[in-house]
Amino acid sequence: MMASGLKSSTLELLKRFNRAFPQFYEQFVSSEIQLQNLRLAWRLYKTQRAVIELKPEGNKSALLFAYRNQSFILSDIFGVLQAYGLTIHSLSLYGQIKPPMLVFIKLLVSRGSKALSEKTAENVCRAIREALAGRFEVEEMLAVEFNLDAGLEQVETEFYVDQVFHLPALLIEADNQPGLFYKVMYALWQEDLLVVNANLLVWRGRTRLIVYLLGPNESLIPEYLGHKIAEGVRQRLMGRRN
């Protein structure tokens, strides 16, 4: 879905940029998002530091994030959001599967059914940057709030290879409960998994998350290993594995 009316040089740059993503990216992702991610990549290249910004979007706030993809990133981001008591409404994530392996994330969040104040937004962005640098101990802070070792209720996981996206996928479904997103992202980090796309649905008290993955060392995951990973993630989420 290429944007019409763009300069030929911009279109060529966009095409080159898109080659680092999975095959489905250029076909299924809107040209508006493709261009937004290209602009974020340019900012990342110029500043050589993670792009992190929070802006009001209606009665919610939109968190935009761009950086080199690493397995701990989602655990850090969702840990900070949990620490600030934010509600997560939607998640868009697009990760490259070829160098430079960048990831682009958009999250819609709120606090008390409202967009974040300017001061809170600044604090959240700063905390995410500090967490990525290893100076903000997300796990220690959250341990004060609630029991991180307590298992989640009614957890289901399933591994499969998506026939449309041609990527290994992990379906995680659980009852809505405090710390759910952080615990899921922490479990994925513990399995050393790299998320390159995600779909999120919250409906009737249940959260359904599909993550498309690369394995350790950015490798494709064979099916036999994928089923072991799915079971390992389920055990971690139910509090039965350290």
N, C-alpha and C positions, 0 to 999 in steps of 0.2 A: 504494500500500500504506500506507494511513493507520493510525496507531496508535489502537487502541480504548482507551477509558478516559481519554483526555486531556481536559482542560478545553476548552470550546468556544473560549475566547480563545486558548489555545495552538494549537489546530487551525487557527484562522483565521490566526494569525501564521505557522504552518508553511506553509500554502497560499500566502500572500503571498510568503514567502521562496523557496519552490520555483519560483515563476514566472520567476525570473531564470536558472534552469537550462534545459538542453535539454529537449525534450518528454519524452524517455524517463525522466528522472530520477525523477519522481513515480511512474511506473508500475513501473519495474524495480528501483529502489533501496529497500532495506528501510527500514521506518519507524524502526528503531533508528539506522541511519546518518543518515537525514534529521534526526532529533532531535539526534544528536551534532554534526552540522554546524551546526545552528541554534545550539546552545550555544557552539560555537567562534566563530561569527560574533558572538554577543553579547559574548563575552570580547574579541574583536578590536575591537568598537565601543567597549567601555568603556575599554580600555587604549590604543587607537590605535597598537598595535605588534604585530608578527607574533606569533602564538601558536605556540610551539615547545616541545614536551615529549617526553621519552623515558621510558617506563615498562616494567618487566619484564612479559612476557606468556609464561608458561611458560618454555621454555629459550631464548626470543628476547626482543628488546626492540621495543616498538611506538613509532615516531616519529609524532607527530601534528603537523600543520602547517596553519596557516590565515593567509592574507594576500591582498592584492590581487594578482591574477594578472598576471605580467609574463614576457616571453619568457626572461629570464635566470635565473629562480628555480630551475628544475629543474637547470640547469647548476651553479649554486652548491651546491644541496643534495647532489646526487650527487657533486660534486667533494669536498665535505667528507667524505662517507661513504667515498669512495675513499681520501682522505688518511689516514683513521683505520683503514684496512684492514678495513672491515666487509663482511660478506656480506649481500646483499639477497635476501630470500626471496619477498616479495610486495609488490605496489604497488596501492593504491587511490587514484584521483584523480578528483575531481568539481569541475569548474570552471563558473562561471556564464557565460552568453553575453549577459547584459544587466547594466547597472550595478546594484550596485557592482563587478561582475566579480571576485568573490572566488574563491579556489581552496582546496580542502580535500584534504589528502594524508594517507594512512596508509601507512607502510612498516614491514614486519617485517624486522628486521636482527639479526645476531649477530656475535660475534667469537670465533673459536676454538670454534665450535659451542655457545657459551654466551651468555646474556643479558649485556648490558654492565654493568660495575660502576657504582655510583652516580657515582663521580668521572669515569669516561669519558663517561657520559651527560651530565653537566654540561658537560664540555669540548666535546662534539659540539654540543650546543645553543648554547653560546656561540660556537663557530666558525661555525655557520650564521648566527647573528645578525650576526656581524662581517662575514661574506662578503656578506650582503644590504646592509650599510651601506658596502661597498666598502673595508673595513679589513683584510680577510683575502684575500690574493691566491691563490685556489685554484689557478689555472693555474700560477703560479710554483712553488708548493709541490709540485704533482704532477710538474712537469717534472724535479725532482730524483730522483723515484722511478723514472720510466720515460719512454720516448720518446713524447711526445704526437703527434708527426708520423707515427709508424709507422702504417701502415694496418691495418685489421681484416681478418681472413680470412673468405672465403666470405660476403660481404655480399649480401643481396637486399633490394630495396625495391619497394613497389608502392603506388600511389595509387588510391583509389576513393571513391565517395560511398556511405556506408552507407545502405541502404534502410530499415533499422529505426530507426536513430538520426537519420537525415536530417542527417548531418554529414559533411564531408570527413574521410577517414581515411588514415593512412599506416601500412603494414605494414613493419616492419624486422625482418629475421632475420639472425643471424650466429652463428658459432661462439663459445662461451664463451671469454673471454680477459680478461687484466687490463685494467682501465680501460674495459670495454665500455660500461657504463651512462653513465659520465661523457662518453665520446666521442659517444655517441648524443645525449645532452641538449645537449652543446655544439654539435653540428651543427644541431640544431633551433633553437637560439638564433641561430646564424649566419644562418639563413634567416629569422629574425624571426617564428617561428611560436609561437602560443599554444596550449598543450595544455589541452583541457577535459575529456578523459576518457582513460583508459589501461587496457589489458589486458596482463598480463605472463604468459608461460609459459616456464619453463626445463625442458627435457626432452632427455635423451640428448646432452648436450654442446652443445645449441643453445639460443639465447635468441630468443624470438619476442615482439615488442612491437608492439601496435597502439595508435597514438595518434590521437585525434580532435582536429581542429585548427580554429583560426581563423587567418587570414593576417595580414599587416601591417595595423595600425590596426584590429584585431579584425574583419576582414572575412571573408566566406565566400570560399572558394577555388574559382574555376572549374576545370573538369576539365583544360583544356589547360595551365593553370598548375600544377595539381597534379602532372601527369606530369613537368614540368620540375623541380619541387621534389623529387620522389622521386629523380630522377636526380642532382640537385645534392647531396642528402643522401648518396646512395650514393657519389658521387665523394669527398666530404669524408671519409666513414668509411674509404674505401680509401686515404686519404692522397694523393689526386691533385688536391686543390683547396685553396687557401689561403683 
